[in-house]
Amino acid sequence: MLSVVIVGGLHADARKATVERLLTDVPGSVVLHHDLATAVAGTVVRTVRDATGILSAGEAPLVNDCACCALREDLVPELLRLRDAGTVRLAIVELWDSVEPKAMAEVVTGGGLTVTGVITAVDPALLLPYLGNGDDLAERGLAAAATDQRTVADTFARQLEYAPVLALVDSPEADDEDRELLAQLHPTARQVPIGHGDLAGAHGDPPPDASDDGLTVPAPRRRLTPLAQAALAGFDVESAAAAQHPACALLPAEADAHGVSTLVWHRRRPFHPERLYAALEDLTCAAARSRGRFWLADKPDTLLHWDAAGGALCVESAGPWLAALPDAAWEMVPPVRRAAAAMDWHPEHGDCCQHLVFTSPGLDRDGLQELLESCLLTDAEYAAGRDAWKRLPPAFDTLLEV
């Protein structure tokens, strides 16, 4: 059986170092890479190589003027070809810089193949510069399609938070603040260092056979390195998607260390749309990264997704709160979401709530909480009831493209 590990990340040097280490650590592995930088010429260049060099190369034409679409259509057939050849143990899919692992993991699994690992490669010293970079990918020559409107910051944040494994390169410039920021942004990730010497003795030539009585002692089997173990450990695409969905996301917990803080803000009263809208710029710039779900008074049945990085905020509807659904519709909701709602159920409002998480060095926790509290309905506004809430000015309609 062919195992597939996806290695991604905007930190290109870290990603390449991770890929080379996997090639060395896992015998019978190859790297499949699609270079989207050639899209300006109308094609995506594909290469397959092992530790000795390039085994094959080819081109895939753009699909609807979209390099990423070409990658999607070409990826599975190439992986199936490698599987059918029967000589490859591990296919390392090295993603191009701005390609996000979630979409590719779902494409590979949908093609009937087995994803055994998703790894994002990180240089800790570059963490804050990338999270704070609000440039459009197109400005950096990293757009995956003509219509790609993502930024460096939000793309990197999703790459980082989706992967259960982070491969960390040696970074002399990184300090305790950088490492703490990484730990708070993705506290459940398995961090695997790939710097020189971190895996000493984990692989290499076994010692000669020897014994005092002249009998041959079998040499020890070669052990998998931590990075190889992570690549082959197994991966559940559905669980990974659920962990990112705003209704049941595994958000970071409260933390404060080495100058980095995470504030978890949870309330049961809806936001006043106009006051929240007026505070968006200050809230978005208050932290290097913030995300979660929120509740607007004029749209009391709609679960809204908050996703901010690099000074830019994306607000999207994530469908109805479960409390807004008739009982008969609950069977259509994934069990993981029903379980998440049950853990946080309120007798009056159900799962409707504010659950926002802000992570940053130098976070002004008190000021941030005061600003958030000021955006909630007042006692008088709250007491007026839902019919009155729905008549409040719809300040977010433009953002939500209503």
MINUTI-766687 format. One line per 3 residues: number of its first residue (from 1); their letters; for each residue y negated, z negated, x negated of C-alpha. Coordinates in nm, 4 decimals. Example, Ala and Ser with C-alpha at 12.3 -4.5 7.8 and 13.67 -1.06 7.14 Angstrom:
REM MINUTI-766687
1	as	0.4500/-0.7800/-1.2300 | 0.1060/-0.7140/-1.3670
//
This chain:
REM MINUTI-766687
1	mls	0.0000/0.0000/0.0000 | -0.3487/0.0865/-0.1206 | -0.5954/-0.2010/-0.1311
4	vvi	-0.9663/-0.1209/-0.0980 | -1.2456/-0.3399/-0.2315 | -1.6089/-0.2570/-0.1587
7	vgg	-1.8622/-0.3420/-0.4286 | -2.2293/-0.3034/-0.3404 | -2.5786/-0.4276/-0.4109
10	lha	-2.9244/-0.3075/-0.5058 | -2.8882/-0.4772/-0.8466 | -2.7437/-0.1634/-1.0034
13	dar	-2.6677/-0.3058/-1.3496 | -2.4877/-0.6043/-1.1970 | -2.2922/-0.3767/-0.9645
16	kat	-2.1807/-0.1494/-1.2475 | -2.0768/-0.4487/-1.4605 | -1.8706/-0.5821/-1.1704
19	ver	-1.6982/-0.2487/-1.1211 | -1.6159/-0.2155/-1.4921 | -1.4745/-0.5664/-1.4941
22	llt	-1.2485/-0.4887/-1.1979 | -1.1246/-0.1712/-1.3674 | -1.0293/-0.3811/-1.6681
25	dvp	-0.8811/-0.6685/-1.4701 | -0.6647/-0.4739/-1.2219 | -0.4118/-0.2269/-1.3676
28	gsv	-0.3741/0.0854/-1.1545 | -0.7289/0.0701/-1.0173 | -0.9756/0.3553/-0.9746
31	vlh	-1.3430/0.3729/-0.8771 | -1.4624/0.5991/-0.5971 | -1.8384/0.6536/-0.5950
34	hdl	-2.0693/0.8760/-0.3915 | -2.4059/0.9437/-0.5567 | -2.6662/0.9810/-0.2831
37	ata	-2.9437/1.0544/-0.5328 | -2.8329/1.4203/-0.5265 | -2.9095/1.4476/-0.1538
40	vag	-3.2363/1.6296/-0.2262 | -3.0199/1.9232/-0.3339 | -2.8290/1.9111/-0.0047
43	tvv	-2.5087/1.7452/-0.1222 | -2.3592/1.4110/-0.2148 | -2.1653/1.4038/-0.5419
46	rtv	-1.8308/1.2226/-0.5386 | -1.6487/1.0994/-0.8477 | -1.3153/0.9253/-0.8941
49	rda	-1.2472/0.7585/-1.2275 | -1.0278/0.5044/-1.3948 | -1.0781/0.2994/-1.7103
52	tgi	-1.0319/0.6107/-1.9260 | -1.2863/0.8346/-1.7528 | -1.3421/1.0747/-1.4621
55	lsa	-1.0275/1.1907/-1.2840 | -1.1916/1.4181/-1.0287 | -1.5309/1.5171/-0.8947
58	gea	-1.6575/1.7042/-0.5923 | -1.9415/1.7468/-0.3479 | -1.9863/1.6680/0.0197
61	plv	-2.2579/1.8485/0.2195 | -2.5172/1.6463/0.4054 | -2.4473/1.5766/0.7720
64	ndc	-2.7552/1.6113/0.9942 | -2.9743/1.5832/0.6842 | -2.8227/1.2397/0.6218
67	acc	-2.6648/1.1468/0.2883 | -2.5125/0.8292/0.4265 | -2.3506/1.0277/0.7091
70	alr	-2.1941/1.2556/0.4476 | -2.0610/0.9480/0.2697 | -1.9094/0.8177/0.5937
73	edl	-1.7261/1.1443/0.6612 | -1.6016/1.1939/0.3061 | -1.4986/0.8375/0.2219
76	vpe	-1.1851/0.7933/0.4327 | -1.0249/1.1334/0.3483 | -1.0668/1.0579/-0.0223
79	llr	-0.9171/0.7116/0.0155 | -0.6247/0.8548/0.2139 | -0.5664/1.1068/-0.0638
82	lrd	-0.5513/0.8247/-0.3181 | -0.3149/0.6283/-0.0950 | -0.0825/0.9230/-0.0445
85	agt	-0.0694/0.9913/-0.4180 | 0.1047/0.6553/-0.4521 | -0.0201/0.5849/-0.8024
88	vrl	-0.3258/0.3700/-0.7253 | -0.3025/-0.0031/-0.6586 | -0.6708/-0.0745/-0.5934
91	aiv	-0.9478/0.1616/-0.4880 | -1.2860/0.0207/-0.5866 | -1.5502/0.1739/-0.3620
94	elw	-1.8741/0.1429/-0.5568 | -2.1525/0.1860/-0.3036 | -2.4732/0.3620/-0.3915
97	dsv	-2.7725/0.1284/-0.4273 | -2.9034/0.0996/-0.0710 | -2.5782/0.1541/0.1201
100	epk	-2.4860/-0.1577/0.3157 | -2.1292/-0.2890/0.2944 | -2.0907/-0.3741/0.6635
103	ama	-2.1008/-0.0127/0.7785 | -1.8660/0.1048/0.5044 | -1.6133/-0.1752/0.5611
106	evv	-1.5998/-0.0784/0.9272 | -1.5587/0.2912/0.8416 | -1.2725/0.2228/0.6002
109	tgg	-1.0928/-0.0102/0.8408 | -1.1461/0.2328/1.1274 | -0.9728/0.4971/0.9146
112	glt	-0.6543/0.2944/0.9074 | -0.6975/0.1571/0.5557 | -0.6925/-0.2028/0.4367
115	vtg	-1.0102/-0.3620/0.3012 | -0.9028/-0.6590/0.0898 | -1.2453/-0.7589/-0.0387
118	vit	-1.6204/-0.7067/-0.0086 | -1.8298/-0.8062/-0.3089 | -2.2054/-0.7946/-0.3607
121	avd	-2.3134/-0.7993/-0.7247 | -2.6160/-1.0134/-0.8042 | -2.8429/-1.0805/-1.0987
124	pal	-2.9802/-1.4269/-1.0060 | -3.3052/-1.3630/-1.1923 | -3.3772/-1.0665/-0.9630
127	llp	-3.3060/-1.2516/-0.6402 | -3.6610/-1.3546/-0.5483 | -3.8278/-1.0304/-0.6703
130	ylg	-3.5986/-0.8270/-0.4448 | -3.6287/-1.0611/-0.1454 | -4.0053/-1.0415/-0.1797
133	ngd	-4.0202/-0.6626/-0.2120 | -4.1539/-0.5147/0.1106 | -4.1548/-0.1548/-0.0203
136	dla	-3.9855/0.1033/0.1959 | -3.6644/0.2354/0.0418 | -3.8128/0.5845/0.0665
139	erg	-4.0978/0.4817/-0.1644 | -3.8402/0.3782/-0.4255 | -3.6259/0.6916/-0.3863
142	laa	-3.3493/0.4844/-0.2281 | -3.3522/0.6047/0.1332 | -3.0102/0.7090/0.2626
145	aat	-3.1534/0.9490/0.5217 | -3.4811/1.1133/0.6125 | -3.5167/0.8662/0.8993
148	dqr	-3.4347/0.5575/0.6887 | -3.7090/0.3009/0.7543 | -3.5492/0.0010/0.5839
151	tva	-3.7239/-0.1972/0.3112 | -3.5914/-0.3198/-0.0211 | -3.6051/-0.6824/0.0947
154	dtf	-3.4244/-0.6548/0.4266 | -3.1577/-0.4241/0.2803 | -3.0866/-0.6599/-0.0073
157	arq	-3.0754/-0.9601/0.2273 | -2.8073/-0.7970/0.4436 | -2.6059/-0.6878/0.1386
160	ley	-2.6165/-1.0442/0.0108 | -2.5347/-1.2247/0.3346 | -2.2511/-1.0006/0.4571
163	apv	-2.0274/-1.0278/0.1520 | -1.7998/-1.3341/0.1283 | -1.7945/-1.2922/-0.2515
166	lal	-2.0931/-1.2710/-0.4860 | -2.0294/-1.1460/-0.8399 | -2.2889/-1.3039/-1.0697
169	vds	-2.3796/-1.1503/-1.4027 | -2.5037/-1.3527/-1.6978 | -2.8805/-1.3744/-1.6653
172	pea	-3.0689/-1.5662/-1.9365 | -3.3888/-1.5365/-1.7317 | -3.2360/-1.7126/-1.4287
175	dde	-3.3225/-2.0793/-1.3788 | -3.2105/-2.3613/-1.1497 | -3.4491/-2.2469/-0.8785
178	dre	-3.2913/-1.8986/-0.8731 | -2.9403/-2.0403/-0.8531 | -3.0384/-2.2880/-0.5818
181	lla	-3.2047/-2.0132/-0.3782 | -2.8846/-1.8103/-0.3942 | -2.6752/-2.1095/-0.2898
184	qlh	-2.8999/-2.1868/0.0075 | -2.9235/-1.8271/0.1269 | -2.5444/-1.7879/0.1388
187	pta	-2.3856/-2.1323/0.1131 | -2.0371/-2.0180/0.2195 | -2.0082/-1.7399/-0.0395
190	rqv	-1.7583/-1.7603/-0.3209 | -1.9552/-1.7115/-0.6428 | -1.7616/-1.5448/-0.9247
193	pig	-1.9304/-1.5250/-1.2666 | -1.8522/-1.2123/-1.4652 | -2.0399/-1.2908/-1.7847
196	hgd	-1.8758/-1.2852/-2.1252 | -1.6245/-1.5593/-2.1828 | -1.6058/-1.6881/-1.8256
199	lag	-1.2501/-1.5676/-1.7865 | -1.1239/-1.6400/-2.1362 | -0.7510/-1.6882/-2.1383
202	ahg	-0.7085/-1.5599/-1.7842 | -0.5801/-1.2253/-1.9005 | -0.5038/-1.0313/-2.2128
205	dpp	-0.1956/-0.9951/-2.4314 | 0.0675/-1.2635/-2.3722 | 0.1839/-1.4701/-2.6693
208	pda	0.4953/-1.3515/-2.8587 | 0.8331/-1.4627/-2.7285 | 0.9607/-1.7612/-2.9272
211	sdd	1.1850/-2.0669/-2.9151 | 1.3284/-2.3181/-3.1603 | 1.6866/-2.2340/-3.0754
214	glt	1.6502/-1.8624/-3.1252 | 1.6750/-1.7778/-2.7570 | 1.4204/-1.5397/-2.6121
217	vpa	1.1650/-1.7019/-2.3830 | 1.0145/-1.4621/-2.1268 | 0.6466/-1.3982/-2.1767
220	prr	0.4237/-1.5405/-1.9008 | 0.3197/-1.2990/-1.6294 | -0.0340/-1.1724/-1.6504
223	rlt	-0.2506/-1.3814/-1.4189 | -0.5117/-1.2329/-1.1927 | -0.8676/-1.3152/-1.2935
226	pla	-1.0968/-1.4821/-1.0367 | -1.2730/-1.1495/-0.9741 | -0.9435/-0.9673/-0.9197
229	qaa	-0.8263/-1.2461/-0.6899 | -1.1449/-1.2088/-0.4864 | -1.0971/-0.8331/-0.4640
232	lag	-0.7438/-0.8723/-0.3278 | -0.7842/-1.1897/-0.1209 | -0.8160/-1.0187/0.2181
235	fdv	-1.1069/-0.9406/0.4474 | -1.1526/-0.9576/0.8261 | -1.4049/-0.6998/0.9456
238	esa	-1.4391/-0.8486/1.2956 | -1.5012/-1.2007/1.1667 | -1.7560/-1.0705/0.9144
241	aaa	-1.9463/-0.8897/1.1900 | -1.9431/-1.1999/1.4111 | -2.0801/-1.4084/1.1242
244	qhp	-2.3879/-1.1816/1.1190 | -2.4427/-1.1492/1.4951 | -2.7508/-1.3492/1.5998
247	aca	-2.5637/-1.5179/1.8865 | -2.3002/-1.6754/1.6624 | -2.4217/-1.6223/1.3062
250	llp	-2.3187/-1.8660/1.0349 | -2.6744/-1.9624/0.9448 | -2.7596/-2.1814/0.6434
253	aea	-2.7887/-2.5584/0.6884 | -3.0733/-2.7938/0.5968 | -3.1206/-2.8230/0.2207
256	dah	-3.3816/-2.9263/-0.0340 | -3.3167/-2.9089/-0.4100 | -3.4680/-2.7665/-0.7307
259	gvs	-3.7881/-2.6693/-0.5495 | -3.6039/-2.4647/-0.2837 | -3.5851/-2.5693/0.0816
262	tlv	-3.4077/-2.4528/0.3934 | -3.5588/-2.5604/0.7246 | -3.3378/-2.5372/1.0333
265	whr	-3.5531/-2.5408/1.3464 | -3.3717/-2.5872/1.6782 | -3.5453/-2.6411/2.0132
268	rrp	-3.4612/-2.6089/2.3842 | -3.7984/-2.4897/2.5126 | -3.9061/-2.1223/2.5201
271	fhp	-4.1914/-1.9734/2.3196 | -4.5188/-1.8733/2.4804 | -4.5233/-1.4975/2.4021
274	erl	-4.8925/-1.4692/2.3141 | -4.9044/-1.7766/2.0907 | -4.5895/-1.6756/1.9059
277	yaa	-4.7150/-1.3202/1.8605 | -5.0431/-1.4505/1.7158 | -4.8484/-1.6624/1.4649
280	led	-4.6029/-1.3911/1.3523 | -4.7774/-1.3028/1.0279 | -4.8003/-1.6644/0.9133
283	ltc	-4.4402/-1.7353/1.0142 | -4.3059/-1.4224/0.8480 | -4.4831/-1.4955/0.5202
286	aaa	-4.3950/-1.8657/0.5208 | -4.0535/-1.8083/0.3597 | -3.8756/-1.5625/0.1344
289	rsr	-3.6097/-1.5266/0.4038 | -3.5882/-1.6287/0.7684 | -3.3482/-1.5350/1.0458
292	grf	-3.1911/-1.6550/1.3669 | -3.2280/-1.6233/1.7419 | -3.5161/-1.7114/1.9713
295	wla	-3.6171/-1.7432/2.3351 | -3.9329/-1.6013/2.4968 | -4.0610/-1.7449/2.8233
298	dkp	-4.1493/-1.4068/2.9751 | -3.7991/-1.2755/2.8931 | -3.5909/-1.5869/2.9638
301	dtl	-3.2603/-1.4017/3.0012 | -3.2832/-1.2046/2.6717 | -3.1472/-1.3272/2.3383
304	lhw	-3.3856/-1.2087/2.0676 | -3.2978/-1.1610/1.7008 | -3.5370/-1.2746/1.4246
307	daa	-3.4822/-1.1088/1.0840 | -3.7524/-1.1415/0.8166 | -3.7711/-1.0758/0.4425
310	gga	-4.0315/-0.9396/0.2045 | -4.3178/-1.0226/0.4384 | -4.1791/-0.7947/0.7107
313	lcv	-4.0238/-0.9008/1.0403 | -3.7738/-0.7171/1.2594 | -3.7409/-0.8384/1.6189
316	esa	-3.4662/-0.6930/1.8359 | -3.2961/-0.7659/2.1649 | -2.9356/-0.8771/2.1182
319	gpw	-2.8512/-0.8560/2.4875 | -2.8436/-1.1364/2.7432 | -2.7856/-1.5042/2.6801
322	laa	-2.4465/-1.6062/2.8126 | -2.6256/-1.8352/3.0570 | -2.7736/-1.5226/3.2197
325	lpd	-2.4321/-1.3629/3.2829 | -2.2203/-1.4102/3.5931 | -1.8975/-1.5994/3.5305
328	aaw	-1.6906/-1.2836/3.5827 | -1.8631/-1.1145/3.2872 | -1.7650/-1.3850/3.0401
331	emv	-1.4202/-1.2319/2.9914 | -1.5923/-0.9289/2.8387 | -1.7634/-1.1437/2.5745
334	ppv	-1.5843/-1.1901/2.2380 | -1.4122/-1.5314/2.2088 | -1.6090/-1.6202/1.8970
337	rra	-1.9346/-1.5902/2.0891 | -1.8050/-1.7959/2.3797 | -1.6946/-2.0632/2.1338
340	aaa	-2.0343/-2.0652/1.9592 | -2.2128/-2.1000/2.2932 | -1.9828/-2.3798/2.4061
343	mdw	-2.0613/-2.5813/2.0919 | -2.4343/-2.5600/2.1671 | -2.4373/-2.5634/2.5472
346	hpe	-2.7207/-2.7354/2.7323 | -2.6657/-2.8542/3.0918 | -2.9895/-2.6923/3.2115
349	hgd	-3.0450/-2.3913/2.9822 | -2.6934/-2.3089/2.8655 | -2.7086/-2.1281/2.5287
352	ccq	-3.0803/-2.0383/2.5577 | -3.2598/-2.1919/2.2611 | -3.4636/-2.1502/1.9462
355	hlv	-3.2490/-2.1491/1.6319 | -3.4466/-2.0251/1.3334 | -3.3757/-2.0861/0.9650
358	fts	-3.6347/-2.0510/0.6871 | -3.5365/-2.0525/0.3170 | -3.7776/-2.0332/0.0254
361	pgl	-3.9036/-2.1918/-0.2940 | -4.2119/-2.4025/-0.2240 | -4.1549/-2.4085/0.1505
364	drd	-4.4251/-2.5964/0.3459 | -4.1814/-2.7632/0.5810 | -4.4351/-2.9771/0.7684
367	glq	-4.6842/-2.6963/0.8144 | -4.4128/-2.4559/0.9263 | -4.2728/-2.6980/1.1824
370	ell	-4.6207/-2.7700/1.3183 | -4.6907/-2.3972/1.3590 | -4.3578/-2.3353/1.5330
373	esc	-4.4095/-2.6289/1.7681 | -4.7547/-2.4977/1.8632 | -4.5958/-2.1742/1.9856
376	llt	-4.3709/-2.3441/2.2417 | -4.4646/-2.3803/2.6075 | -4.6750/-2.6876/2.6782
379	dae	-4.5449/-2.9512/2.9187 | -4.7543/-2.8024/3.2006 | -4.6422/-2.4454/3.1264
382	yaa	-4.2807/-2.5544/3.1061 | -4.2980/-2.7453/3.4338 | -4.4332/-2.4351/3.6137
385	grd	-4.0822/-2.2874/3.6062 | -3.9206/-1.9521/3.5331 | -4.1079/-1.7489/3.7922
388	awk	-4.4363/-1.8507/3.6293 | -4.2944/-1.7872/3.2806 | -4.2086/-1.4284/3.3703
391	rlp	-4.5713/-1.3643/3.4650 | -4.6993/-1.4529/3.1174 | -4.8474/-1.1609/2.9182
394	paf	-4.5630/-0.9523/2.7631 | -4.6954/-0.9659/2.4069 | -4.3677/-0.8494/2.2490
397	dtl	-4.3135/-0.5318/2.4513 | -4.4528/-0.3126/2.1741 | -4.2283/-0.4684/1.9086
400	lev	-3.9275/-0.4416/2.1371 | -4.0232/-0.0863/2.2439 | -3.9990/-0.1869/2.6103
//
